[in-house]
């Protein structure tokens, strides 16, 4: 079963994504800030990360740089309510950029593509 790390400072978003992805057969890990995310990357070996860009006072882009530096093969999907960050060259280090929406279809589709069907129960 693939493990997906969901990094978002909004508890409702984390819970919604977790419930939706677990119903798809994935195991989910949750983090609300950069330090929790990095601890999960180090200790829990996720197969994919869904990363918000605005994490309270912290930057998901900074977290992305740390993740890529640690493991450039770990797939990261940036998931933000702000499409303006698509033009930031640092976000190009991510494997995908999905604008947050009530429709989780595009996010689920990209997860399936990046994991290649790996690990669904």
C-alpha positions in Angstrom: 0.0 0.0 0.0 1.4 3.4 -1.0 2.0 5.9 1.7 1.0 9.5 0.9 2.1 12.4 3.1 -0.4 15.2 3.2 1.1 18.5 4.3 -1.4 21.3 4.9 -1.9 23.8 7.7 -5.7 23.5 7.5 -7.0 20.5 9.5 -10.1 20.2 7.4 -8.1 19.9 4.2 -5.8 17.3 5.8 -8.8 15.2 7.0 -10.7 15.5 3.7 -7.7 14.4 1.7 -6.9 11.6 4.1 -10.5 10.2 4.0 -10.7 10.4 0.2 -7.3 8.9 -0.4 -7.8 6.1 2.2 -11.1 5.2 0.5 -9.0 4.8 -2.7 -6.7 2.3 -0.9 -3.8 4.5 0.1 -2.3 4.9 3.5 -2.0 8.5 4.6 0.4 10.4 6.9 -0.5 13.9 8.0 1.7 17.0 8.7 0.7 20.6 9.4 4.0 22.3 9.0 7.5 22.0 7.5 9.1 20.4 10.6 6.4 17.7 10.8 6.7 17.1 7.1 10.5 16.7 7.2 10.2 14.3 10.2 7.7 12.2 8.2 10.0 12.2 5.2 12.9 11.0 7.4 11.0 8.5 9.6 8.0 7.3 7.6 9.3 6.9 4.0 6.2 8.2 2.1 5.9 7.2 -1.5 4.4 10.6 -2.5 3.9 14.0 -0.9 1.0 16.4 -1.4 2.4 19.8 -0.3 0.5 23.1 0.3 2.5 26.2 -0.5 1.3 28.4 2.3 1.8 26.7 5.6 0.9 29.5 8.0 4.1 31.5 8.4 6.2 28.8 6.7 6.7 28.2 3.0 5.9 24.9 1.3 8.4 26.0 -1.4 11.2 25.9 1.2 10.0 22.5 2.2 10.0 21.4 -1.4 13.6 22.4 -1.7 14.5 20.5 1.4 12.7 17.4 0.1 14.3 17.5 -3.3 17.7 18.0 -1.7 17.1 14.9 0.4 15.5 12.7 -2.3 15.0 14.0 -5.8 13.1 10.8 -6.8 10.3 11.3 -4.2 7.2 12.6 -6.1 5.8 15.9 -4.8 2.5 17.4 -5.8 2.2 21.1 -4.9 -1.4 21.7 -4.0 -2.3 25.4 -3.5 -5.3 27.7 -3.7 -3.0 30.1 -5.5 -2.3 29.5 -9.2 0.2 32.5 -9.2 3.0 30.3 -7.8 3.0 28.2 -11.0 5.3 30.8 -12.5 7.8 30.6 -9.6 10.7 28.6 -11.0 11.3 26.9 -7.7 7.9 25.2 -8.0 9.1 23.5 -11.2 11.1 21.1 -8.9 7.7 19.5 -8.0 6.3 16.7 -10.2 2.9 18.4 -10.5 1.1 21.6 -9.5 -2.6 21.2 -8.8 -4.8 24.2 -7.8 -7.1 23.3 -4.8 -10.7 22.6 -5.8 -13.8 21.0 -4.4 -13.2 18.4 -7.1 -10.4 16.1 -6.0 -10.5 14.2 -9.4 -7.5 16.0 -10.9 -5.5 15.4 -7.7 -6.4 11.7 -7.5 -5.6 11.3 -11.2 -2.2 12.8 -10.8 -1.5 10.6 -7.8 -2.3 7.6 -9.8 -0.1 8.7 -12.7 2.9 9.4 -10.4 2.5 6.2 -8.4 1.7 4.1 -11.5 -1.0 2.3 -9.7 1.5 1.3 -7.0 0.2 0.5 -3.6 -3.5 0.8 -3.9 -5.2 -1.8 -1.7 
